Amino acid sequence: MKSPLGNLSLTLQLPLAAAALSLAVALALVTLAATSSRYLLETQQADYGNALAQQIARRISTALETGDLLSVAASLQRFVESSPATVVEIYDVEGQALGRAGSDGRPGEAHYEAPVRIGPDIAGRVRIALDTGSARESRQRFLLSLSALAVVLSLLVFLLARYGAARLVGRIAGAAERLALDGARPPAAGISELELLESRVEALPLELLRPRDAGAPSGEHYRTNTVLYLHLASLAGYVDTLNERNLHRYTDRLHRIIYAAAACYGGKLQVARPFGLALCFAEGEGTGSATLRAVACAALVREVAGTLEAGMSLSLSMGMAVGRSELGPGDAADIYPGLYLQGVLDELRDACLHDREHVLVTEDAAADGDLAAHAELRPEKPGFKRLAGFADTQQRLLERQSALLLARLRGRREAAA
C-alpha cells in the first residue's frame, strides 16, 4: 500500500525527509547533552555537599568534645545562615539527634553526611540538606534552549532542501515533458514527478532501441549492405523553373530532411545518380537490422516531407526503393568507389520512376526477419513489395522521430526567416 508521503510532490518529500533527519540527529545530540549535563551536575553537587558537611563537622568537633551543646546549636544556626544548606543535623554514634538547625525545603533535596571526629575517634556524624531545585531548573532551561535550536535548524534545513528540490523537480519535469509522446494523456492528479517520468519512459518504444547481437564478423557480414534509393522527382522539374536563390533553398530543405532522417538510423548518404541519392545501411552499425532501418528511414523521410509539403507552395515528391547489395559501397581506397552498387541502384531507380507513391522493397530485402516482425509488406509488382505499415511499437517510434525532426526543421526555418 502506498504511503501518504509518496503522494506528495518531490518539492515536499525531499525537504521533509531532510528536515526529519536533521531533527533526529539534533535530538540525539540534545539527549547526549542531557545525559552528560546530569552526570556533571550530580558530580559537582556531591563534591560540594560533602565538602560542606566536612566543614561543619570540623567546626563543631571542639564544642562536642567539651559537651557544650549550646555552642553546637549556635554553630549549626550560623552555618545555615551563611551557606546554601537548608537543614543541618548532628547525631551521636548511637544515632540520637544532638542538634538541628534550618527547615525542610522543597521535596527532592540532596543529603550529604560527614563524620565528627574527636582525635582519632568518631564522636558522631553531621547530615546536611542542599536545595538543588535552582540547578535543575537551569539545566532544564539549557536543554529547552538546545531543543529549540534543533527545531530552528530543522526548519532551516527544510527551507534549503526545498529550494534544491524545486530546482531538481524543474529538471525532472522538463525531462518528462521532452519524453512525452504526441497525444499523451495529461498526468493524473496526485502523481509525483518521478512516477510521471517513469510513466513517460515506459511509454517509449525502448524495445526497438535495444542492441541486437550481430553475430561473429566475417567477410560476407561486413560487406552486405541495404540500400535506400531516393529519386528526387520534384527537383528534376524545378531545376529549369526556379531562380538560383529559390532553388538553393529548396535543395537545402531536401538535404536537411534526408540527412536528419539518415542520422536517426545510421545511414551513409551519397549521390548516386542525377536527381538520385543513396543511403547505405550496414549490419551491426545500429539497433535493428539494416533492412528494417532502411525501410524505417524511408518512411520517416516520407512522413516529414509530406507534413512540410502541406505548408509549402512547392512539391517534395520523391520515389523510394530499398534493396540489398552483397558487396556494399566500398570506400575511398577503392579505384572505383561504389562500383558494386551500380546494378542494385539501377534496379531501384527504375522502380522509383514507375512508382512514387509507395516505399518499395525488393524480394530479397523483404525476406529479412527483423523487417517482417516490425513491418507489414504487400505485393506490388514482380520482384518488389510495398510498405503498408508498421507494428505499434515501431509506429510510435516513427511518430516520435517525425515530431522531433519537424520541430527542429521548423525552428531553423523560422530562424532563417
Protein Blocks (a to p, Z undefined) as FASTA:
>chain_A
ZZfklmpcfklmmmmmmmmmmmmmmmmmmmmmmmmmmmmmmmmmmmmmmmmmmmmmmmmm
mmmmnopaklmmmmmmmmmmmpmbfbdcdddfkopafbdedjdddehiacddddddehjb
cfbdcdddddfklmmmmmmmmmmmmmmmmmmmmmmmmmmmmmmmmmmmmmmmmmmmmmpc
ghiacddehiafklmmmmmmmmpcfklmpccdebjadfklmmpccddddddfklmmmmmm
pcfklmmmmmmmmmmmmmmmmmmnopacddfbghiacddddehiagcjfklmmmmmmmmm
mmmmmmmmmmpcbdcbdcddddddfkbnbjfkbmbghklmmmmmmmmmmmmmmomkbccd
dfklmmpmklmmmcccddfbehiacdfbdcfklmmmmmmmmmmmmmmmmmmmmmmZZ
